[in-house]
């Protein structure tokens, strides 16, 4: 028996719980991180498929877009789009950022001692 993908598990969960979750499609299955949950003003629970922004960009690059082109396309056509109540959520994984005050380029961005440093030194 083959293990189920995250997308399959989420789809079965949604079907079992009679939920309408919006998936971006098979092209972005590898970018699925899991489910995000929040409470609504009405006091109900809402869940959304959670995608990695970096994973979506990587999928777009596999389709031939440059990295800059993939980010631009994703920002304007995916991350900013509202698809209704089941609209997915997107997480920036900060994969190029480390939290190390001794790292060259240390910057206390928020004035509270928290550390954000870009690994490649880019501004």
DODRENTOR-142362 format. One line per field, with one value per residue: residue number from 1; x, y, z of N, C-alpha, C in turn; residue in one letter. Coordinates in steps of 0.2 Angstrom, whole numbers, plus 5000, padded with zeros to 4 digits. Example, Ala and Ser with C-alpha at 12.3 -4.5 7.8 and 13.67 -1.06 7.14 Angstrom:
DODRENTOR-142362
k <- c(1,2) .
n.x <- c(5066,5064) .
n.y <- c(4972,4989) .
n.z <- c(5039,5035) .
ca.x <- c(5062,5068) .
ca.y <- c(4978,4995) .
ca.z <- c(5039,5036) .
c.x <- c(5066,5064) .
c.y <- c(4984,5000) .
c.z <- c(5039,5039) .
r <- c(a,s) .
//
This chain:
DODRENTOR-142362
k <- c(1,2,3,4,5,6,7,8,9,10,11,12,13,14,15,16,17,18,19,20,21,22,23,24,25,26,27,28,29,30,31,32,33,34,35,36,37,38,39,40,41,42,43,44,45,46,47,48,49,50,51,52,53,54,55,56,57,58,59,60,61,62,63,64,65,66,67,68,69,70,71,72,73,74,75,76,77,78,79,80,81,82,83,84,85,86,87,88,89,90,91,92,93,94,95,96,97,98,99,100,101,102,103,104,105,106,107,108,109,110,111,112,113,114,115,116,117,118,119,120,121,122,123) .
n.x <- c(5004,5003,5009,4999,4997,5000,4990,4980,4976,4971,4961,4953,4950,4943,4932,4926,4923,4914,4918,4922,4936,4948,4958,4974,4977,4984,4997,5003,5004,5015,5018,5010,5008,5000,4985,4978,4970,4957,4947,4931,4922,4909,4910,4913,4923,4936,4944,4958,4968,4985,4999,5016,5024,5037,5037,5026,5032,5043,5037,5031,5043,5047,5039,5045,5046,5056,5065,5062,5051,5042,5039,5033,5022,5016,5013,5004,4994,4991,4994,4987,4974,4957,4947,4935,4926,4934,4947,4964,4978,4994,5011,5026,5041,5053,5066,5078,5083,5091,5092,5102,5112,5126,5129,5136,5130,5120,5104,5093,5078,5066,5068,5068,5076,5075,5080,5084,5092,5098,5103,5111,5116,5109,5100) .
n.y <- c(4994,5011,5026,5039,5055,5072,5080,5070,5066,5077,5080,5069,5071,5083,5079,5069,5078,5086,5098,5112,5114,5124,5119,5122,5114,5100,5104,5111,5103,5098,5109,5110,5112,5109,5110,5125,5134,5144,5155,5161,5177,5174,5164,5152,5138,5139,5131,5130,5125,5125,5133,5133,5147,5148,5135,5135,5144,5137,5127,5134,5138,5126,5125,5133,5147,5161,5164,5177,5180,5170,5173,5185,5182,5173,5182,5191,5184,5173,5173,5185,5183,5181,5167,5164,5158,5147,5150,5147,5148,5156,5153,5161,5154,5159,5154,5159,5165,5167,5165,5172,5181,5183,5182,5188,5204,5205,5211,5221,5221,5225,5232,5225,5216,5204,5194,5196,5190,5190,5176,5176,5189,5199,5214) .
n.z <- c(5000,4995,5003,5008,5001,5007,5001,4998,5011,5017,5008,5011,5025,5024,5016,5025,5036,5030,5023,5014,5006,4997,4985,4976,4966,4957,4953,4963,4974,4981,4988,4999,5016,5026,5036,5041,5054,5061,5071,5068,5067,5070,5079,5075,5068,5056,5043,5032,5018,5019,5011,5006,5002,4996,4990,4981,4972,4968,4961,4950,4944,4939,4929,4920,4922,4927,4943,4948,4939,4943,4957,4955,4947,4956,4967,4962,4956,4964,4978,4982,4978,4981,4984,4989,5004,5006,5003,5001,5013,5015,5018,5022,5023,5027,5022,5019,5029,5045,5063,5072,5082,5081,5068,5053,5047,5056,5061,5071,5068,5074,5085,5097,5101,5093,5080,5063,5049,5033,5024,5012,5012,5006,5004) .
ca.x <- c(5000,5007,5007,4994,5000,4996,4984,4975,4974,4967,4954,4948,4948,4938,4926,4923,4920,4909,4921,4924,4942,4950,4965,4976,4978,4990,5004,5005,5003,5021,5019,5006,5011,4995,4979,4978,4964,4956,4940,4928,4919,4903,4912,4914,4930,4937,4951,4961,4974,4991,5004,5022,5025,5042,5035,5023,5037,5047,5032,5031,5049,5047,5035,5048,5047,5062,5063,5058,5044,5038,5037,5029,5016,5012,5011,4998,4989,4989,4994,4983,4968,4952,4943,4929,4928,4939,4953,4970,4983,5001,5016,5033,5045,5060,5071,5085,5084,5093,5091,5109,5115,5133,5130,5137,5124,5114,5100,5088,5073,5060,5070,5066,5081,5074,5085,5083,5098,5097,5109,5116,5118,5105,5096) .
ca.y <- c(5000,5017,5031,5044,5062,5077,5082,5065,5066,5083,5079,5064,5074,5088,5075,5066,5083,5090,5104,5115,5117,5125,5116,5125,5109,5095,5107,5114,5098,5098,5115,5109,5111,5106,5114,5131,5134,5150,5156,5167,5182,5171,5159,5145,5136,5139,5128,5132,5122,5130,5132,5136,5152,5145,5129,5137,5147,5132,5123,5138,5138,5120,5126,5137,5154,5162,5165,5183,5179,5165,5177,5191,5179,5171,5188,5195,5179,5167,5175,5191,5181,5178,5162,5163,5156,5142,5152,5144,5153,5155,5154,5162,5150,5163,5149,5162,5169,5164,5169,5172,5188,5183,5181,5194,5207,5205,5217,5221,5225,5227,5235,5222,5210,5199,5194,5194,5191,5186,5172,5178,5195,5203,5218) .
ca.z <- c(5000,4995,5008,5006,5000,5011,4998,4999,5018,5018,5005,5015,5031,5022,5015,5031,5040,5026,5023,5007,5006,4990,4983,4971,4961,4958,4951,4969,4980,4984,4992,5004,5022,5031,5037,5045,5058,5065,5073,5065,5071,5072,5084,5072,5067,5049,5041,5025,5016,5020,5006,5007,4997,4992,4987,4975,4967,4965,4956,4945,4941,4936,4923,4915,4924,4931,4950,4948,4936,4947,4962,4952,4945,4962,4971,4959,4954,4969,4985,4983,4976,4985,4980,4993,5011,5007,5000,5005,5017,5012,5024,5020,5027,5028,5021,5018,5035,5051,5069,5075,5083,5080,5061,5050,5045,5061,5062,5076,5064,5077,5091,5103,5102,5089,5075,5056,5045,5026,5024,5007,5013,5002,5008) .
c.x <- c(5004,5004,5003,4998,4996,4990,4978,4972,4970,4961,4950,4946,4942,4931,4922,4920,4915,4912,4922,4931,4944,4957,4967,4977,4984,4997,5007,5005,5009,5022,5014,5009,5006,4989,4980,4971,4963,4949,4937,4924,4912,4904,4913,4922,4931,4944,4952,4967,4979,4996,5010,5023,5031,5041,5031,5027,5041,5043,5032,5037,5050,5044,5038,5049,5053,5060,5059,5051,5040,5035,5032,5022,5012,5009,5004,4992,4987,4988,4989,4976,4963,4947,4937,4931,4933,4946,4959,4974,4990,5006,5023,5037,5052,5066,5078,5087,5086,5092,5098,5112,5122,5134,5131,5131,5118,5111,5094,5082,5068,5062,5069,5071,5080,5079,5083,5089,5096,5104,5114,5118,5114,5101,5089) .
c.y <- c(5006,5022,5036,5051,5066,5079,5077,5065,5072,5083,5074,5067,5079,5084,5072,5072,5088,5097,5106,5118,5118,5123,5120,5121,5105,5098,5109,5109,5098,5104,5115,5108,5108,5110,5119,5132,5141,5150,5162,5171,5179,5166,5152,5144,5136,5136,5129,5127,5127,5128,5135,5141,5150,5139,5130,5140,5142,5128,5127,5138,5131,5120,5131,5144,5155,5163,5171,5183,5175,5169,5182,5187,5176,5177,5191,5190,5174,5170,5181,5189,5179,5174,5161,5161,5151,5144,5150,5150,5151,5157,5155,5159,5153,5158,5152,5166,5165,5168,5168,5178,5189,5183,5188,5197,5207,5212,5216,5225,5228,5231,5232,5216,5204,5200,5192,5195,5187,5183,5174,5185,5201,5208,5217) .
c.z <- c(5000,5000,5005,5006,5005,5008,4999,5006,5019,5014,5008,5021,5029,5020,5021,5036,5036,5025,5016,5008,4999,4989,4977,4965,4961,4957,4958,4975,4984,4989,4998,5011,5027,5031,5042,5048,5061,5067,5070,5069,5074,5077,5081,5070,5059,5048,5034,5024,5016,5015,5008,5001,4992,4988,4981,4970,4964,4960,4950,4941,4937,4929,4918,4917,4928,4938,4951,4945,4940,4953,4960,4951,4952,4966,4968,4957,4959,4976,4987,4981,4981,4981,4984,5000,5011,5004,5005,5009,5014,5018,5020,5025,5029,5027,5020,5024,5041,5057,5073,5076,5082,5072,5058,5046,5050,5061,5066,5072,5068,5084,5097,5104,5097,5083,5068,5052,5038,5025,5018,5007,5009,5006,5007) .
r <- c(x,x,x,x,x,x,x,x,x,x,x,x,x,x,x,x,x,x,x,x,x,x,x,x,x,x,x,x,x,x,x,x,x,x,x,x,x,x,x,x,x,x,x,x,x,x,x,x,x,x,x,x,x,x,x,x,x,x,x,x,x,x,x,x,x,x,x,x,x,x,x,x,x,x,x,x,x,x,x,x,x,x,x,x,x,x,x,x,x,x,x,x,x,x,x,x,x,x,x,x,x,x,x,x,x,x,x,x,x,x,x,x,x,x,x,x,x,x,x,x,x,x,x) .
//
